[in-house]
């Protein structure tokens, strides 16, 4: 199966792309997507403490089981000061 990952903000700048397609085995999880992305873009910080995970526009978590054609977004936390 394949899922889509969209990049925003600093993630888009680091990857130089808006979206990628990630192949996964059946019952793949968000954490599997992160492993794939880290292999492609090692500079990205994609841990639960660094990003908010969204699957199909709903807040999710790293253990979320994915379905074919799901849309995943990792939104960087916004810092203030």
C-alpha positions in Angstrom: 0.0 0.0 0.0 1.0 3.6 -0.4 0.4 6.7 1.8 1.1 10.4 1.1 3.2 12.6 3.3 2.9 16.4 3.0 5.6 18.7 4.2 5.1 22.2 5.6 7.3 25.0 6.8 10.8 24.0 7.8 10.2 20.4 6.8 9.4 21.6 3.2 12.6 23.6 3.2 14.7 20.7 4.4 13.1 18.2 1.9 12.8 20.6 -1.0 9.4 19.0 -1.8 5.7 19.4 -0.9 4.7 15.7 -0.8 6.1 12.2 -1.2 4.5 8.8 -1.5 5.7 6.2 1.0 5.2 2.5 0.3 4.2 0.4 3.4 3.3 -3.1 4.2 -0.2 -3.9 5.3 -0.8 -2.7 8.9 2.0 -0.1 8.5 2.1 2.6 11.2 3.0 6.2 11.4 6.3 5.1 13.1 7.1 3.1 9.9 6.5 6.2 7.8 8.9 8.1 10.0 11.6 5.4 9.6 11.3 5.7 5.9 11.4 9.5 5.9 14.5 9.5 8.2 16.2 7.3 5.7 15.4 9.7 2.9 15.9 12.9 4.8 18.2 12.4 7.8 18.2 16.1 8.7 14.5 16.1 9.6 13.5 16.0 13.3 10.4 13.7 13.4 9.8 12.5 16.9 6.7 12.9 19.0 8.4 15.7 21.0 9.2 17.6 17.8 6.0 17.3 15.7 2.2 17.0 15.8 1.1 14.0 13.7 -2.0 14.3 11.6 -3.6 11.4 9.6 -6.4 12.5 7.2 -6.5 15.9 9.0 -7.1 14.4 12.5 -4.5 14.5 15.3 -3.0 11.1 15.6 0.0 9.3 17.2 3.0 7.2 16.2 1.3 3.9 16.7 -1.7 4.7 14.4 -2.3 1.9 11.9 -2.5 3.3 8.4 -4.7 2.4 5.4 -3.9 2.8 1.7 -4.1 6.4 0.5 -4.0 7.9 4.0 -2.6 11.4 4.1 0.0 12.1 6.8 1.3 15.5 7.9 4.0 16.2 10.5 3.4 19.7 11.8 6.4 21.2 13.6 5.7 22.6 17.0 5.7 26.4 17.0 8.0 28.0 19.5 7.6 31.5 21.0 9.6 33.6 23.1 
